[in-house]
Amino acid sequence: MNGSRRSVPFSITLLTLMALIVLPLAAALLWLGWRAVDQLEARSVEQRMASLETAVEGFLTSGLRVITAVGATLAEAPSFASGSGAEADAERFRQFVIVLGRYPAVAAVFVGYQDGRFLYAGRPETFSVAQRLEYDAPDGPSVILRRVEGEGAARRDTWWFEMPDGSRTPVQSRPLDFDPRTRPWYIDALRAGTAVLTEPYRFAQANVAGVSAGVPLARGGVIGFDFTLSTLSRLIGDYKITPNSIIMIASETGAVFMESEACTVGQSPCLSGEDDVRAAMRAAVSQFAASGQRIEHDLMLGGRDYRLLAHNMPPNLGRRYVIAAAVPIVELSADSQTLVRRAALAAAVAVALASLGTLLAALLLSRSIARIAGKTERIRSLDFSDRAPVESRITEIVRLSQSVERMREGLEVFGRYVSKNLVQQIMRSPETAGVGGTRREITVMFTDIEGFSRLSETMEPELLTDRLSRYFDALGSAITANRGTIDKYIGDSIMAFWNAPEPDPDHIANACRAALQACAASNQLSEKWRSRGRPGFRTRFGLHTGLAVVGNVGARERINYTLVGAVANQASRLEGLNKIYGTEILASGEVAGATAGRFVWRPIDRIVAAGTTEQHDIHEPLGEIDSASDHTELLAKWRAAHAAYKEGRFEAALAGFRAAASLRSDDGPSCVFIERCAAFVKEGTPQGWDGTWHFDRK
């Protein structure tokens, strides 16, 4: 930075070494430039072809695999089991509508069962005019929901349309002999026992081209997706090598199902005989698919020289596709020789000048850049301990050093907002930062502060923000200490999950331990506040474990590492049920069952949540297993009362719950069941009693 300080002198040795390297290399490059016209043309075509292959492969791989991952998640859901019957149709249709809303390339979602029942949700905008008239589709956006069931002549197709505002059209019906069990997506998926793709074709229910994916259910039946290829058609048009080049995509049998649009007059000069070229190219693609030999040679097509390339793409879900391109030679070589000669002359001058400048800059920059590189590598490892800036005589190096220091300071602060484990994983494997996810078992925790809205109305915003920060710090420490990842803060709530991004084979137990420690930390903080005459926070926790798709969700410019699946909704419901049962922590039967030997669990109830038909067991963790002796008497009385309750012996249950309540006067579950049993004793045993409590509202 100081102009009076001397510059770093040239090193004679380095100058000689660089001259010996750069000058022969420049001469060789100039000579190769004159000789490389044909190679440059071939490489240009190969690179563009590779870009096209990469784009098409990425489209098919990312799109189809995400969809089939969603299908596999739905296949594991209890509502899609064949034994759940028609009562679960509403939940199935609801999941279908969600999938259509999230994935625009999906034209329809459907499921077929072994008894011939068929449920379908699709986009009417993909229908032909005749199909829209046939189904009496409304104008504007909507989703058609269909149910096909019955046997023989009694088999009928029932449908209605769901509008964006949630309203529905009247239900319509007609006889229909359609049987999903005869369809390729059903037969192939059951035969393979895994997700499969059909050959590309035009959908029977929609006037668009695409493929169908089938995902087998665990106990019979198949979930299917119609995946449109309209986006792929636009994609290959964008990757045309030259204005008059032709691109085709075919199945492994050689049937062309997608090709680029014809040359448009006005945008560029169009060559004649394109129809003949396309016909000859289809025959060549069919021959290539039969032989499997890679094609890359020049030939006469339609009276004109073309370069024809045909490659096999990597297999995708058991299907292999062929991509081919025919490029007119006249468009490839028209200006290439002139451009190469001019480029060679310009390169000769530029290399001569750049050689001298590079030698000077290398010596001045190498040492400082090496130090900056070492500093940035430490920052990449999230090591912010090196706070000494890099000193240099060059202004740009100093500015770069200052930028690195600001980056270090910014990342150090940013690290408080993002999981350190997630950042380290992305830095180790940058490719994992793309949009997409993986399917795995996840344990989810939801927390909420009881009566927070009322508290916020009586407290100054600055004081409330300060107390929330201390509260989140206490709970967050317990979560991260037990290998949890905080997904987001939602007002006064926390959503956290385990077993991602890093695998955790003990994720269920870690989540339970985190919930107990976070609850204890919250209570301790509240007691401290109450001792000073301030209101405390009472936190409710919900825990559930299950399969979900976890990964990066969002747009290219902004993504969020989160999860998608019913497991999060279930954990949220459990958190809300604490308000009803007077508990602080509630967990699902899946969580309690997996950790029965490591924690003390009290079975609370068997419930059916509002708006669902599934039964769930809910449990309360009382502590880790080494504290079992502290809860022996309470659990003995509770279990005896609970057994009598489920058997419908409400007088015995009432006495048992009162005995349990006598051991813990503020025990919320005991109070709830005492009230229930007293009502049942007075009004009699409910009809059809099986010990399950049904909630009629959320």
VOGU-3710 file (C-alpha; in Angstrom, 3 decimals, decimal comma):
1> mngsrrsvpf> 0,000/0,000/0,000  2,950/2,388/0,682  4,153/3,834/-2,678  7,686/4,597/-1,284  8,408/0,939/-0,613  10,456/-0,890/-3,220  8,907/-3,380/-5,650  9,847/-7,024/-5,547  12,641/-7,553/-8,145  12,493/-10,173/-10,936
11> sitlltlmal> 14,162/-13,492/-10,332  16,547/-14,332/-13,172  16,059/-18,029/-12,585  12,267/-17,824/-12,676  12,393/-15,606/-15,789  14,525/-18,147/-17,641  12,341/-21,076/-16,532  9,089/-19,406/-17,560  10,586/-18,392/-20,947  11,602/-22,013/-21,614
21> ivlplaaall> 8,066/-23,173/-20,814  5,902/-20,448/-22,351  7,729/-19,812/-25,641  7,808/-23,436/-26,871  4,244/-23,921/-25,657  3,087/-20,822/-27,541  4,809/-22,005/-30,719  3,223/-25,456/-30,393  -0,220/-23,963/-29,804  0,094/-21,739/-32,873
31> wlgwravdql> 1,121/-24,716/-35,020  -1,719/-26,867/-33,643  -4,204/-24,066/-34,263  -3,561/-24,177/-38,009  -3,869/-27,942/-38,078  -6,931/-28,315/-35,827  -9,861/-27,183/-38,000  -11,415/-30,632/-38,266  -10,648/-31,487/-34,658  -12,196/-28,246/-33,450
41> earsveqrma> -15,355/-28,959/-35,405  -15,575/-32,480/-34,038  -14,921/-31,340/-30,487  -17,479/-28,577/-30,775  -20,115/-31,065/-31,856  -19,060/-33,554/-29,174  -19,159/-30,911/-26,456  -22,572/-29,667/-27,489  -23,774/-33,242/-27,759  -22,392/-33,934/-24,291
51> sletavegfl> -24,140/-30,824/-22,962  -27,367/-32,010/-24,547  -26,937/-35,479/-23,058  -26,173/-33,986/-19,640  -29,200/-31,697/-19,816  -31,550/-34,499/-20,918  -30,105/-36,953/-18,420  -30,375/-34,393/-15,620  -33,972/-33,660/-16,579  -34,945/-37,338/-16,630
61> tsglrvitav> -32,872/-38,358/-13,591  -33,721/-35,504/-11,217  -37,361/-35,302/-12,280  -38,228/-39,000/-12,423  -36,247/-40,034/-9,360  -37,698/-37,316/-7,166  -41,188/-38,338/-8,299  -40,522/-42,045/-7,679  -39,019/-41,179/-4,284  -42,259/-39,370/-3,439
71> gatlaeapsf> -44,175/-42,414/-4,714  -42,113/-44,725/-2,512  -42,867/-42,507/0,491  -46,600/-42,616/-0,277  -46,396/-46,395/-0,740  -45,192/-46,722/2,865  -48,018/-44,537/4,210  -50,728/-46,512/6,083  -53,485/-44,683/4,168  -52,347/-46,347/0,922
81> asgsgaeada> -52,307/-49,869/2,294  -54,786/-52,123/0,491  -56,327/-53,132/3,788  -57,287/-49,567/4,692  -60,210/-49,738/2,245  -62,354/-46,996/0,811  -62,395/-45,095/4,115  -58,892/-43,787/3,350  -59,827/-42,494/-0,135  -60,132/-38,891/1,073
91> erfrqfvivl> -56,577/-38,943/2,458  -55,276/-40,592/-0,729  -56,908/-37,936/-2,909  -55,515/-35,219/-0,644  -51,970/-36,557/-1,048  -52,471/-36,796/-4,812  -53,531/-33,140/-5,027  -50,448/-32,120/-2,993  -48,143/-34,021/-5,390  -49,765/-32,359/-8,443
101> grypavaavf> -49,326/-28,955/-6,837  -45,625/-29,486/-6,123  -44,498/-31,182/-9,342  -45,706/-29,437/-12,546  -44,224/-32,166/-14,792  -46,617/-34,753/-13,295  -49,764/-34,962/-15,420  -51,563/-37,443/-13,155  -51,160/-39,526/-9,971  -53,070/-42,764/-9,484
111> vgyqdgrfly> -53,153/-46,009/-7,545  -54,494/-49,425/-8,511  -55,242/-52,289/-6,129  -55,477/-56,058/-6,469  -59,262/-55,941/-6,237  -59,412/-53,691/-9,320  -60,093/-50,420/-7,467  -58,492/-47,411/-9,179  -58,058/-43,857/-7,819  -56,876/-41,068/-10,124
121> agrpetfsva> -56,013/-37,363/-9,842  -55,018/-35,447/-12,970  -54,734/-32,096/-14,687  -57,681/-31,366/-17,030  -55,542/-28,848/-18,934  -53,649/-31,820/-20,457  -56,912/-33,287/-21,835  -57,958/-32,951/-25,451  -61,067/-30,919/-26,278  -63,061/-34,127/-26,693
131> qrleydapdg> -61,904/-35,421/-23,302  -62,800/-32,137/-21,590  -66,279/-32,318/-23,099  -66,564/-35,997/-22,146  -65,794/-35,274/-18,486  -67,584/-31,897/-18,470  -64,412/-30,182/-17,244  -64,862/-26,649/-15,877  -63,072/-23,651/-17,357  -59,939/-22,517/-15,579
141> psvilrrveg> -57,525/-24,524/-13,407  -58,837/-27,537/-11,532  -57,960/-31,137/-10,603  -60,068/-34,112/-11,687  -60,525/-36,839/-9,057  -61,744/-40,242/-10,256  -62,653/-43,541/-8,615  -63,186/-46,730/-10,648  -64,602/-49,712/-8,749  -67,029/-52,560/-9,030
151> egaarrdtww> -67,069/-55,855/-10,908  -68,328/-56,776/-14,364  -71,314/-54,817/-15,621  -71,553/-53,000/-12,278  -68,084/-51,468/-12,686  -68,353/-47,656/-12,806  -66,193/-44,570/-13,145  -67,071/-41,806/-10,630  -65,460/-38,373/-10,902  -65,597/-34,760/-9,800
161> fempdgsrtp> -63,398/-31,666/-10,089  -61,693/-29,867/-7,217  -61,194/-26,125/-7,693  -58,266/-24,018/-6,371  -60,541/-22,472/-3,695  -61,375/-25,944/-2,311  -64,874/-26,170/-3,826  -65,977/-29,224/-5,785  -68,202/-29,832/-8,780  -71,101/-32,304/-8,546
171> vqsrpldfdp> -70,138/-35,985/-8,650  -70,714/-37,704/-12,011  -70,644/-41,394/-12,895  -70,692/-43,736/-15,864  -70,087/-47,436/-16,651  -66,434/-48,193/-17,434  -64,540/-51,453/-17,935  -61,062/-49,951/-17,312  -58,949/-52,294/-15,134  -55,607/-51,015/-13,750
181> rtrpwyidal> -54,367/-54,560/-13,288  -53,991/-54,903/-17,069  -51,875/-51,774/-17,482  -48,090/-51,999/-18,106  -47,208/-49,725/-15,182  -49,104/-52,046/-12,816  -47,854/-55,346/-14,233  -44,205/-54,261/-14,592  -44,018/-52,717/-11,106  -45,413/-55,842/-9,405
191> ragtavltep> -43,163/-58,094/-11,455  -40,019/-56,046/-10,710  -40,909/-55,380/-7,071  -39,475/-51,874/-7,369  -40,089/-48,569/-9,182  -40,253/-48,988/-12,988  -40,857/-46,839/-16,077  -42,958/-47,633/-19,125  -41,969/-47,004/-22,700  -42,831/-43,414/-23,776
201> yrfaqanvag> -46,365/-43,148/-25,167  -49,385/-40,823/-25,342  -51,440/-41,045/-22,160  -54,924/-42,551/-22,442  -56,348/-39,982/-20,023  -54,501/-36,924/-21,412  -53,486/-35,793/-24,867  -49,771/-35,433/-24,038  -46,640/-37,555/-24,518  -44,796/-38,982/-21,566
211> vsagvplarg> -43,853/-42,010/-19,507  -45,611/-43,700/-16,623  -43,806/-44,651/-13,429  -45,094/-47,430/-11,184  -44,142/-47,915/-7,515  -45,386/-51,144/-5,860  -47,219/-50,982/-2,538  -45,989/-53,090/0,336  -49,183/-55,198/0,507  -50,466/-55,309/-3,034
221> gvigfdftls> -51,214/-52,608/-5,537  -49,201/-49,979/-7,376  -48,942/-46,170/-7,202  -48,423/-44,627/-10,642  -47,396/-41,277/-12,111  -47,888/-39,884/-15,624  -44,742/-37,835/-16,289  -45,075/-35,350/-19,178  -42,235/-34,736/-21,603  -43,310/-31,307/-22,885
231> tlsrligdyk> -40,473/-29,659/-20,939  -38,014/-32,086/-22,551  -39,255/-31,006/-26,003  -38,389/-27,390/-25,243  -35,068/-28,449/-23,733  -33,752/-30,209/-26,851  -34,820/-27,199/-28,924  -32,613/-24,980/-26,776  -29,630/-27,313/-27,328  -29,743/-27,472/-31,139
241> itpnsiimia> -26,141/-27,547/-32,346  -26,818/-25,420/-35,456  -30,007/-23,752/-36,787  -30,708/-26,621/-39,217  -29,545/-29,483/-37,009  -32,066/-32,147/-36,000  -32,161/-33,811/-32,581  -34,117/-36,972/-31,758  -34,646/-39,016/-28,607  -35,737/-42,637/-28,907
251> setgavfmes> -36,478/-45,545/-26,628  -34,229/-48,585/-26,397  -36,399/-50,261/-29,055  -35,566/-47,486/-31,557  -38,978/-45,796/-31,483  -38,485/-42,008/-31,720  -40,739/-40,292/-29,195  -39,262/-36,779/-29,157  -37,563/-34,627/-31,810  -36,623/-30,992/-32,250
261> eactvgqspc> -38,947/-28,646/-34,076  -38,430/-27,839/-37,738  -36,350/-24,827/-38,750  -38,464/-21,652/-38,721  -38,172/-19,378/-41,756  -37,210/-15,876/-40,694  -35,100/-16,860/-37,683  -32,330/-18,387/-39,865  -31,832/-19,672/-43,446  -33,577/-23,047/-43,653
271> lsgeddvraa> -32,086/-25,853/-45,750  -34,336/-27,835/-48,066  -35,113/-31,563/-47,795  -35,608/-31,595/-44,016  -38,404/-34,183/-44,199  -36,146/-36,605/-46,103  -33,389/-36,053/-43,562  -35,734/-36,802/-40,662  -36,985/-40,011/-42,332  -33,428/-41,208/-42,994
281> mraavsqfaa> -32,413/-40,271/-39,486  -35,258/-42,306/-37,923  -34,107/-45,347/-39,870  -30,519/-44,782/-38,684  -31,665/-44,424/-35,066  -33,672/-47,645/-35,313  -30,621/-49,442/-36,730  -28,419/-48,014/-33,992  -30,819/-49,135/-31,255  -30,801/-52,674/-32,658
291> sgqriehdlm> -26,994/-52,902/-32,937  -26,032/-50,854/-29,888  -22,961/-49,553/-31,780  -22,049/-45,893/-31,240  -22,592/-43,850/-34,432  -20,390/-40,850/-35,246  -19,646/-40,348/-38,956  -20,440/-38,222/-42,012  -23,039/-39,366/-44,538  -25,380/-38,121/-47,240
301> lggrdyrlla> -28,921/-37,400/-45,995  -31,568/-35,804/-48,221  -28,981/-34,863/-50,855  -26,704/-33,007/-48,403  -23,684/-33,935/-46,257  -24,485/-34,336/-42,567  -22,565/-35,423/-39,527  -24,643/-38,021/-37,673  -24,088/-38,804/-33,993  -26,050/-41,323/-31,908
311> hnmppnlgrr> -25,263/-42,282/-28,311  -26,798/-44,500/-25,650  -27,645/-42,566/-22,492  -27,035/-44,158/-19,055  -29,994/-46,297/-17,909  -32,627/-44,564/-15,778  -34,903/-46,723/-13,590  -34,375/-49,709/-15,863  -34,910/-47,771/-19,130  -32,239/-46,817/-21,644
321> yviaaavpiv> -32,699/-43,984/-24,126  -30,956/-43,107/-27,380  -30,091/-39,515/-28,271  -29,124/-38,655/-31,860  -28,225/-35,491/-33,784  -27,762/-34,756/-37,486  -25,745/-31,582/-38,210  -25,256/-30,090/-41,717  -21,544/-30,007/-42,574  -22,008/-26,719/-44,394
331> elsadsqtlv> -23,036/-25,007/-41,150  -20,104/-26,500/-39,260  -17,239/-25,451/-41,517  -18,441/-22,201/-43,122  -16,363/-19,818/-41,040  -14,189/-22,146/-38,988  -10,960/-21,845/-41,017  -11,129/-18,059/-41,197  -11,807/-17,849/-37,478  -8,957/-20,206/-36,639
341> rraalaaava> -6,449/-18,202/-38,736  -7,470/-14,952/-37,126  -7,460/-16,509/-33,688  -3,983/-17,945/-34,255  -2,574/-14,561/-35,211  -4,204/-12,859/-32,240  -3,043/-15,652/-29,936  0,566/-15,290/-31,064  0,618/-11,619/-30,140  -1,334/-12,149/-26,915
351> valaslgtll> 0,866/-15,010/-25,722  4,021/-13,004/-26,321  2,735/-10,086/-24,304  1,098/-12,224/-21,643  4,280/-14,251/-21,083  6,160/-11,223/-19,854  3,287/-9,946/-17,749  2,631/-13,360/-16,237  6,214/-13,789/-15,121  6,180/-10,475/-13,327
361> aalllsrsia> 2,789/-11,024/-11,732  3,613/-14,601/-10,670  6,468/-13,543/-8,440  4,553/-10,658/-6,920  1,412/-12,635/-6,317  2,491/-16,203/-5,546  3,534/-15,750/-1,936  0,581/-13,634/-0,942  -1,890/-15,856/-2,808  -0,430/-18,937/-1,123
371> riagkterir> -1,076/-17,370/2,269  -4,588/-16,315/1,244  -5,232/-19,831/-0,103  -4,173/-21,306/3,223  -6,431/-18,900/5,088  -9,440/-19,654/2,855  -8,831/-23,399/3,252  -9,007/-22,975/7,018  -12,191/-20,932/6,601  -13,569/-23,738/4,401
381> sldfsdrapv> -13,003/-26,061/7,361  -14,924/-23,532/9,510  -11,712/-22,636/11,376  -11,900/-18,883/12,060  -8,953/-18,694/14,440  -6,514/-17,029/11,973  -7,359/-13,344/12,324  -4,089/-11,860/10,999  -4,588/-10,181/7,563  -2,181/-10,971/4,703
391> esriteivrl> 0,318/-8,139/4,170  1,415/-7,236/0,637  2,893/-4,396/-1,443  0,235/-4,875/-4,137  -3,051/-3,010/-3,744  -5,178/-5,806/-5,237  -3,681/-8,379/-2,874  -4,445/-6,136/0,085  -8,027/-5,684/-1,139  -8,331/-9,441/-1,596
401> sqsvermreg> -6,995/-9,976/1,910  -9,501/-7,476/3,273  -12,301/-9,250/1,392  -11,202/-12,588/2,855  -11,221/-11,052/6,322  -14,737/-9,698/5,773  -15,783/-13,099/4,444  -14,317/-14,765/7,550  -16,191/-12,363/9,811  -19,411/-12,811/7,835
411> levfgryvsk> -19,179/-16,628/7,819  -18,387/-16,641/11,513  -21,623/-14,737/12,133  -23,525/-16,747/9,502  -22,515/-19,948/11,275  -24,933/-19,007/14,025  -27,836/-19,206/11,562  -27,039/-22,508/9,832  -26,219/-25,957/11,181  -22,443/-26,380/11,252
421> nlvqqimrsp> -22,796/-30,063/10,311  -24,859/-29,118/7,253  -22,338/-26,484/6,134  -19,439/-28,933/6,545  -21,266/-31,583/4,534  -21,963/-29,134/1,682  -18,337/-27,986/1,680  -17,111/-31,592/1,529  -19,545/-32,424/-1,292  -20,736/-29,259/-3,101
431> etagvggtrr> -22,909/-31,364/-5,418  -25,236/-32,044/-2,458  -26,277/-28,370/-2,483  -28,539/-28,915/-5,524  -32,308/-29,190/-5,278  -33,403/-32,736/-4,442  -33,530/-35,149/-1,542  -33,119/-38,705/-0,284  -35,627/-40,952/1,414  -34,728/-42,123/4,897
441> eitvmftdie> -36,167/-42,592/8,386  -36,302/-39,267/10,231  -37,241/-38,412/13,824  -38,958/-35,017/14,101  -39,530/-32,777/17,141  -41,966/-29,869/17,338  -42,031/-27,470/20,313  -44,429/-24,696/21,257  -44,836/-22,303/24,202  -48,171/-22,617/25,956
451> gfsrlsetme> -50,157/-19,360/25,943  -47,441/-17,448/24,096  -49,903/-15,140/22,339  -51,301/-14,029/25,698  -47,808/-13,482/27,113  -46,699/-11,461/24,084  -49,604/-9,052/24,574  -48,455/-8,193/28,096  -44,723/-7,844/27,431  -42,640/-5,206/25,701
461> pelltdrlsr> -41,293/-6,424/22,314  -37,662/-5,789/23,287  -38,021/-7,766/26,528  -39,919/-10,534/24,740  -37,219/-10,813/22,062  -34,475/-10,998/24,710  -36,293/-13,725/26,660  -37,038/-15,700/23,498  -33,362/-15,595/22,556  -32,338/-17,007/25,937
471> yfdalgsait> -35,141/-19,583/25,695  -34,101/-20,715/22,178  -30,479/-20,902/23,304  -31,406/-23,220/26,174  -33,519/-25,540/23,998  -31,151/-25,353/21,008  -28,194/-26,412/23,174  -30,057/-29,562/24,236  -31,015/-30,356/20,620  -27,562/-29,858/19,082
481> anrgtidkyi> -25,838/-31,628/21,987  -27,852/-34,731/21,056  -26,988/-34,598/17,322  -30,204/-32,850/16,281  -30,591/-30,393/13,403  -32,743/-27,311/13,968  -34,791/-26,919/10,778  -36,452/-23,609/11,568  -37,837/-21,278/14,229  -41,544/-20,625/13,673
491> gdsimafwna> -42,491/-17,746/15,948  -42,133/-19,284/19,405  -41,857/-22,830/18,027  -38,912/-24,980/16,999  -38,873/-27,721/14,355  -35,896/-30,073/14,634  -35,049/-33,464/13,189  -32,536/-36,287/13,585  -30,704/-38,664/11,196  -29,946/-35,891/8,687
501> pepdpdhian> -27,852/-34,454/7,201  -25,414/-36,889/8,849  -26,705/-40,463/9,416  -27,390/-41,265/13,064  -28,230/-44,916/13,813  -29,337/-43,896/17,330  -31,482/-40,950/16,173  -34,704/-41,971/17,981  -33,015/-42,245/21,384  -31,084/-39,018/20,794
511> acraalqaca> -34,323/-37,197/19,980  -35,990/-38,513/23,161  -33,016/-37,499/25,275  -32,996/-34,057/23,651  -36,700/-33,604/24,417  -36,209/-34,495/28,101  -33,177/-32,226/28,442  -34,845/-29,359/26,570  -37,942/-29,704/28,766  -35,780/-29,621/31,891
521> asnqlsekwr> -33,878/-26,576/30,587  -37,137/-24,778/29,805  -38,545/-25,501/33,272  -35,329/-24,408/34,962  -35,317/-21,136/33,031  -38,988/-20,542/33,845  -38,408/-21,152/37,583  -35,595/-18,607/37,491  -37,860/-16,023/35,853  -40,748/-16,728/38,245
531> srgrpgfrtr> -38,423/-16,331/41,248  -37,819/-12,791/39,995  -41,520/-12,060/39,599  -41,634/-12,589/35,828  -43,895/-14,989/33,916  -42,241/-18,226/32,768  -42,619/-20,332/29,626  -44,203/-23,789/29,634  -43,053/-25,750/26,583  -44,896/-28,573/24,833
541> fglhtglavv> -43,008/-31,163/22,765  -44,126/-33,631/20,071  -41,952/-36,516/18,782  -42,548/-38,854/15,849  -40,342/-41,017/13,626  -41,000/-42,235/10,100  -39,925/-42,124/6,482  -39,488/-38,769/4,751  -37,679/-37,214/1,816  -34,977/-34,979/3,284
551> gnvgarerin> -32,808/-32,617/1,272  -32,700/-29,257/-0,434  -36,062/-27,763/-1,368  -36,612/-24,465/-3,147  -35,537/-22,531/-6,213  -32,101/-22,340/-7,805  -31,376/-18,975/-6,178  -32,601/-19,904/-2,694  -32,915/-23,341/-1,136  -33,711/-24,688/2,283
561> ytlvgavanq> -32,504/-27,955/3,765  -35,667/-29,520/5,139  -37,852/-32,602/4,946  -41,052/-33,514/3,124  -43,378/-36,167/4,519  -46,222/-36,970/6,861  -43,817/-37,494/9,780  -43,589/-33,722/10,372  -47,382/-33,320/10,436  -47,702/-36,158/12,941
571> asrleglnki> -45,073/-34,630/15,259  -46,916/-31,306/15,099  -50,218/-33,021/16,003  -48,573/-34,705/18,983  -47,235/-31,367/20,211  -50,763/-29,918/20,097  -52,227/-32,885/22,008  -50,171/-31,909/25,069  -52,681/-29,107/25,604  -55,505/-31,648/25,879
581> ygteilasge> -53,730/-34,134/28,148  -51,892/-31,606/30,308  -48,494/-33,100/29,414  -45,240/-31,523/28,324  -43,910/-34,246/26,009  -45,877/-36,670/23,842  -44,387/-39,203/21,438  -45,835/-41,661/18,978  -45,924/-45,408/19,468  -43,140/-45,762/16,890
591> vagatagrfv> -40,814/-43,665/19,063  -41,783/-45,358/22,336  -41,569/-48,859/20,875  -38,092/-48,306/19,455  -36,706/-47,028/22,795  -38,701/-49,112/25,291  -35,522/-50,473/26,867  -33,838/-47,085/27,241  -36,555/-44,746/28,538  -39,453/-44,940/30,965
601> wrpidrivaa> -42,685/-44,573/28,952  -46,225/-44,054/30,187  -48,896/-45,106/27,644  -51,345/-42,199/27,477  -54,061/-43,034/24,959  -55,017/-44,538/21,633  -56,508/-41,818/19,454  -57,880/-41,016/16,011  -56,987/-37,429/15,094  -59,603/-35,119/13,598
611> gtteqhdihe> -59,884/-35,490/9,849  -58,131/-38,910/9,783  -59,096/-42,555/10,169  -55,772/-43,919/11,470  -55,337/-45,023/15,071  -52,209/-43,860/16,902  -50,820/-44,752/20,307  -49,368/-41,787/22,190  -46,898/-42,043/25,059  -45,263/-39,754/27,606
621> plgeidsasd> -41,537/-40,140/28,436  -40,974/-39,899/32,197  -37,178/-40,155/32,070  -34,306/-42,387/31,081  -34,356/-46,026/32,159  -32,014/-45,444/35,122  -34,813/-43,373/36,729  -37,392/-46,191/36,464  -37,527/-46,698/40,224  -38,779/-43,118/40,675
631> htellakwra> -41,921/-43,924/38,675  -42,657/-47,524/39,688  -45,665/-46,819/41,922  -47,226/-44,265/39,586  -46,839/-46,533/36,535  -48,282/-49,535/38,377  -51,455/-47,656/39,339  -51,673/-45,967/35,953  -51,346/-49,183/33,951  -53,952/-50,962/36,047
641> ahaaykegrf> -56,375/-48,066/35,601  -55,568/-47,794/31,901  -56,213/-51,511/31,347  -59,616/-51,226/33,041  -60,384/-48,149/30,930  -59,677/-49,940/27,662  -61,813/-52,916/28,762  -64,752/-50,618/29,534  -64,632/-51,144/33,340  -64,944/-47,465/34,027
651> eaalagfraa> -65,698/-47,613/37,764  -62,464/-49,558/38,368  -60,619/-47,263/35,997  -61,962/-44,162/37,791  -60,698/-45,475/41,127  -57,324/-46,332/39,577  -56,840/-42,932/37,973  -57,766/-41,214/41,237  -55,152/-43,336/42,985  -52,570/-42,294/40,385
661> aslrsddgps> -53,574/-38,649/40,766  -53,047/-38,894/44,518  -49,358/-39,596/43,867  -49,022/-36,581/41,598  -51,570/-33,874/42,254  -50,849/-31,913/39,092  -50,856/-34,948/36,782  -52,706/-33,805/33,650  -53,411/-37,243/32,100  -54,951/-38,503/35,342
671> cvfiercaaf> -57,295/-35,523/35,453  -58,332/-36,072/31,842  -59,135/-39,746/32,358  -60,884/-39,109/35,674  -63,221/-36,716/33,865  -63,805/-39,199/31,045  -64,445/-42,150/33,308  -66,818/-40,135/35,496  -68,809/-39,231/32,404  -68,861/-42,853/31,190
681> vkegtpqgwd> -69,962/-44,138/34,601  -72,809/-41,667/34,550  -73,813/-42,083/30,891  -72,870/-45,704/30,297  -70,321/-47,407/28,078  -70,200/-45,821/24,600  -71,517/-47,971/21,772  -68,757/-49,899/19,985  -66,206/-49,044/22,662  -62,695/-50,316/21,854
691> gtwhfdrk> -60,599/-47,991/24,003  -59,910/-45,526/21,179  -60,653/-41,824/21,648  -61,828/-40,015/18,525  -61,204/-36,264/18,237  -63,899/-34,453/16,248  -61,930/-31,220/15,849  -58,316/-30,092/15,690
//
